Amino acid sequence: MDFDWFNYLVSTDGRAFSGPGHSGDSAGWIARELDFTDIPQVGDLTGEPEVWIAFAFRTDSSIHEPEGAYVDDIILRKYVGSAPAETPTRTPTRTRTPTRTPTRTPSPTATRPGATLAVYLPIIARSRPLPTPTPTATEVQAPTPTDTRPAPTPTEPSGEEWVYKGKTSQDRDIEFKIKSDRSAMTYLKINYSFYCGGVTSTGTTTISSAGGWSITDRSFEVESRCSIEVTGTFDPSFSSASGTWQGIACDPIQPWRVLCRGPIGTWDATRQ
């Protein structure tokens, strides 16, 4: 029986909290979601004017361990409407108005998708009336020289990410993302199976970080504690990457102590 619990909770008054919890050894970082439309013992909290969020770790005195629960990369999202069907374009015949037209305003009763909560903020482009042309003198203007230099190569928009997908040496999926400036990896998902310490471990590890894991000289290294270690190198154009992976097993009683590492496998991926 597990006597230590980690709970993630919500409340509408800041005093009575409800929500799910987990106990036992997670064998590394795991992602969990709290759906405000279906809170255990409470139900749907969407539309409430105020909501408190709490993280609680409960333990007793029966067994003493040097570590407890860890929390990282907390993301709070809220959906306020569905995405518009098409991108607004500039129309010369329109005049600027101080209010949005009904077709540009997201409905507050739009269905919220999925179990996660996210914010959608529509971008609305308003056109301005064309300026009245000013009469000019009829003098002949000298032709403007044509610039024959090649157009500069466009750069990647700031803040976007590149997605890579591929297979491991076990023909299992691997997927990861890097920042478009090629400075860091922000997301990794890999499916694996390895034998270590008399036990075969099979599963999928998914980890992410807003700051990311740095990419130096086109190479990177990512480790999910007590789960897996992945290393890789990109080609000079960053169109593909390849590397190695290795499973990691830890002591279930002392999870900070590594018991063994599985065989080293390989992987290859290409930019999507």
C-alpha positions as CSV (number, residue, x, y, z in Angstrom):
1,M,0.0,0.0,0.0
2,D,1.2,3.5,-0.8
3,F,1.1,6.1,2.0
4,D,2.5,9.1,0.2
5,W,0.3,11.1,-2.2
6,F,0.7,14.0,-4.6
7,N,-2.5,15.8,-5.5
8,Y,-3.3,18.6,-8.0
9,L,-6.5,20.3,-6.9
10,V,-8.9,23.2,-7.7
11,S,-11.4,25.2,-5.6
12,T,-14.0,27.9,-6.2
13,D,-13.6,29.5,-2.7
14,G,-9.9,28.9,-1.8
15,R,-10.8,26.6,1.1
16,A,-12.4,23.4,-0.1
17,F,-10.3,21.7,-2.8
18,S,-11.0,18.7,-5.0
19,G,-9.0,16.9,-7.7
20,P,-7.1,13.7,-8.5
21,G,-3.9,12.4,-7.0
22,H,-1.1,9.8,-7.6
23,S,0.9,7.6,-5.3
24,G,3.9,5.3,-5.8
25,D,7.0,5.5,-8.0
26,S,6.4,7.2,-11.4
27,A,9.8,6.0,-12.7
28,G,10.6,9.5,-14.0
29,W,8.8,12.6,-15.2
30,I,5.2,12.1,-16.3
31,A,2.7,14.5,-17.8
32,R,-0.8,15.0,-16.2
33,E,-3.8,17.2,-17.2
34,L,-6.5,18.7,-15.1
35,D,-9.7,19.1,-17.1
36,F,-11.9,21.9,-15.6
37,T,-14.9,20.5,-17.4
38,D,-14.8,17.3,-15.3
39,I,-13.3,17.7,-11.8
40,P,-13.7,14.6,-9.6
41,Q,-16.5,15.0,-7.0
42,V,-17.2,18.5,-8.3
43,G,-18.0,18.4,-12.1
44,D,-17.7,21.3,-14.5
45,L,-16.0,24.5,-13.1
46,T,-15.9,26.4,-16.4
47,G,-17.6,29.7,-16.2
48,E,-16.8,30.2,-12.5
49,P,-15.6,33.8,-11.8
50,E,-12.7,32.7,-9.6
51,V,-10.8,29.4,-9.4
52,W,-7.9,28.4,-7.1
53,I,-5.3,25.8,-8.1
54,A,-3.2,23.9,-5.5
55,F,-0.5,21.2,-5.5
56,A,-0.3,19.1,-2.3
57,F,2.1,16.4,-1.2
58,R,0.8,14.2,1.7
59,T,3.0,11.8,3.6
60,D,3.2,10.0,7.0
61,S,5.9,8.8,9.4
62,S,5.9,5.1,8.4
63,I,8.8,5.3,5.9
64,H,11.4,8.0,5.5
65,E,12.8,8.9,2.0
66,P,15.1,11.8,1.1
67,E,12.9,12.8,-1.9
68,G,9.2,13.4,-2.5
69,A,7.2,14.8,-5.5
70,Y,8.6,17.2,-8.1
71,V,6.6,19.7,-10.2
72,D,7.9,21.4,-13.4
73,D,6.6,23.0,-16.6
74,I,3.2,24.0,-15.4
75,I,0.9,25.2,-18.3
76,L,-2.5,26.8,-17.7
77,R,-4.7,27.2,-20.8
78,K,-8.2,28.4,-21.5
79,Y,-10.3,28.1,-24.6
80,V,-12.6,31.1,-25.3
81,G,-13.7,30.3,-28.8
82,S,-12.9,28.3,-31.9
83,A,-10.4,29.3,-34.5
84,P,-11.7,31.5,-37.5
85,A,-12.3,29.7,-40.8
86,E,-10.0,31.9,-42.8
87,T,-7.4,34.7,-42.3
88,P,-8.8,38.2,-42.7
89,T,-7.3,40.1,-45.6
90,R,-6.9,43.8,-46.3
91,T,-9.8,45.2,-48.4
92,P,-9.3,48.7,-49.8
93,T,-13.0,49.5,-49.9
94,R,-13.5,48.9,-46.1
95,T,-13.3,51.8,-43.6
96,R,-11.9,51.5,-40.1
97,T,-14.5,51.1,-37.4
98,P,-14.0,51.1,-33.6
99,T,-15.8,47.8,-33.1
100,R,-15.3,44.3,-34.4
101,T,-18.0,43.0,-36.8
102,P,-20.0,40.0,-35.6
103,T,-18.2,37.7,-38.0
104,R,-14.9,38.5,-36.4
105,T,-15.9,38.0,-32.7
106,P,-15.5,34.5,-31.2
107,S,-18.7,33.3,-29.5
108,P,-18.4,32.9,-25.7
109,T,-20.5,29.8,-26.0
110,A,-18.2,28.0,-28.4
111,T,-17.5,24.3,-27.5
112,R,-14.3,23.9,-25.7
113,P,-12.2,21.1,-27.4
114,G,-10.4,18.3,-25.6
115,A,-9.5,17.8,-22.0
116,T,-6.8,20.5,-21.9
117,L,-7.5,24.2,-21.5
118,A,-6.0,26.7,-23.9
119,V,-6.4,30.3,-24.9
120,Y,-7.3,31.3,-28.5
121,L,-6.9,35.0,-29.2
122,P,-8.1,35.7,-32.8
123,I,-6.1,38.2,-34.9
124,I,-8.3,40.6,-36.8
125,A,-6.9,42.8,-39.5
126,R,-8.7,46.1,-40.1
127,S,-8.2,47.9,-43.4
128,R,-7.8,51.6,-43.6
129,P,-9.2,53.8,-46.4
130,L,-6.8,54.6,-49.1
131,P,-5.4,58.1,-48.9
132,T,-6.7,60.6,-51.4
133,P,-4.0,61.1,-54.1
134,T,-2.4,64.5,-54.0
135,P,-2.0,66.2,-57.5
136,T,1.6,66.4,-58.5
137,A,3.5,68.3,-61.2
138,T,3.7,66.7,-64.6
139,E,7.4,66.7,-64.8
140,V,9.0,63.6,-66.2
141,Q,10.7,61.5,-63.6
142,A,13.9,59.7,-64.3
143,P,13.5,55.9,-64.3
144,T,14.4,54.2,-61.1
145,P,17.3,51.7,-61.5
146,T,16.3,48.1,-61.2
147,D,18.0,46.2,-58.4
148,T,19.3,43.0,-60.1
149,R,20.7,41.5,-56.9
150,P,19.1,38.2,-55.8
151,A,16.4,38.5,-53.1
152,P,17.6,37.6,-49.7
153,T,16.8,34.2,-48.3
154,P,13.9,34.5,-45.9
155,T,14.6,33.6,-42.3
156,E,12.5,31.4,-40.0
157,P,9.9,33.4,-38.0
158,S,10.9,34.0,-34.4
159,G,9.3,31.6,-31.9
160,E,8.4,28.8,-34.4
161,E,9.6,25.2,-33.9
162,W,10.9,22.5,-36.3
163,V,9.4,19.0,-36.0
164,Y,11.4,15.9,-36.7
165,K,10.0,12.3,-36.9
166,G,11.7,9.0,-37.4
167,K,12.3,5.4,-36.2
168,T,14.6,3.7,-33.7
169,S,16.7,0.6,-34.4
170,Q,13.7,-1.3,-32.9
171,D,11.4,0.2,-35.6
172,R,9.7,2.2,-32.9
173,D,8.6,5.9,-33.2
174,I,10.7,8.9,-32.2
175,E,9.6,12.5,-32.5
176,F,11.2,15.8,-31.2
177,K,11.1,19.5,-31.7
178,I,13.8,22.2,-31.8
179,K,13.6,26.0,-31.8
180,S,13.8,27.5,-35.3
181,D,17.0,29.4,-34.4
182,R,18.6,25.9,-33.8
183,S,19.6,26.8,-30.2
184,A,17.7,24.1,-28.2
185,M,15.4,21.1,-28.3
186,T,12.1,21.7,-26.6
187,Y,10.2,18.4,-26.9
188,L,11.0,14.6,-27.1
189,K,8.7,11.6,-27.4
190,I,10.2,8.1,-27.9
191,N,8.8,4.6,-27.7
192,Y,11.2,1.9,-26.5
193,S,11.8,-1.5,-24.9
194,F,14.9,-2.6,-23.1
195,Y,16.1,-5.4,-20.8
196,C,18.0,-4.3,-17.7
197,G,18.5,-5.9,-14.2
198,G,16.4,-9.0,-15.1
199,V,13.4,-6.9,-16.1
200,T,12.1,-5.8,-19.5
201,S,10.8,-2.3,-19.6
202,T,8.6,-1.2,-22.4
203,G,6.8,2.2,-22.8
204,T,6.8,5.7,-24.2
205,T,8.6,8.6,-22.6
206,T,7.4,12.2,-23.4
207,I,9.3,15.2,-21.9
208,S,9.2,18.9,-22.8
209,S,10.9,22.1,-21.6
210,A,10.1,25.7,-22.4
211,G,13.8,26.7,-22.1
212,G,14.9,23.5,-23.9
213,W,18.0,21.4,-23.9
214,S,20.9,23.3,-25.7
215,I,22.2,22.3,-29.1
216,T,26.0,22.8,-29.4
217,D,27.9,22.1,-32.6
218,R,24.7,20.6,-34.1
219,S,24.6,18.0,-31.2
220,F,22.4,17.5,-28.2
221,E,21.9,15.2,-25.2
222,V,18.6,14.7,-23.3
223,E,18.0,12.5,-20.3
224,S,14.7,11.6,-18.6
225,R,15.7,10.4,-15.1
226,C,15.1,6.7,-14.5
227,S,13.7,6.3,-18.0
228,I,15.9,7.0,-21.1
229,E,18.9,9.0,-22.4
230,V,18.9,10.3,-26.0
231,T,21.8,11.8,-27.9
232,G,21.9,13.1,-31.5
233,T,23.6,15.2,-34.2
234,F,22.0,17.2,-37.1
235,D,23.4,17.3,-40.6
236,P,24.8,20.7,-41.7
237,S,21.4,21.8,-43.2
238,F,19.4,20.6,-40.2
239,S,17.2,18.6,-42.5
240,S,17.8,15.3,-40.7
241,A,19.4,14.0,-37.5
242,S,20.6,10.7,-36.1
243,G,21.9,9.4,-32.8
244,T,21.6,6.9,-30.0
245,W,19.2,6.0,-27.1
246,Q,19.7,4.0,-24.0
247,G,17.1,2.9,-21.3
248,I,17.8,3.6,-17.6
249,A,16.4,1.6,-14.6
250,C,16.4,2.9,-11.1
251,D,15.8,1.3,-7.7
252,P,12.1,1.4,-6.9
253,I,12.8,1.8,-3.2
254,Q,15.6,4.4,-3.7
255,P,14.6,6.0,-7.0
256,W,17.6,8.4,-7.0
257,R,19.9,5.4,-7.4
258,V,20.5,4.0,-10.9
259,L,20.5,0.2,-11.0
260,C,21.6,-0.4,-14.6
261,R,21.4,0.8,-18.2
262,G,20.1,-1.1,-21.1
263,P,21.8,-1.8,-24.5
264,I,22.5,1.2,-26.7
265,G,20.2,1.6,-29.7
266,T,20.2,4.0,-32.7
267,W,17.7,6.3,-34.3
268,D,17.2,8.4,-37.5
269,A,14.7,11.3,-38.1
270,T,14.0,13.8,-40.8
271,R,12.5,17.3,-40.6
272,Q,8.8,17.5,-41.4
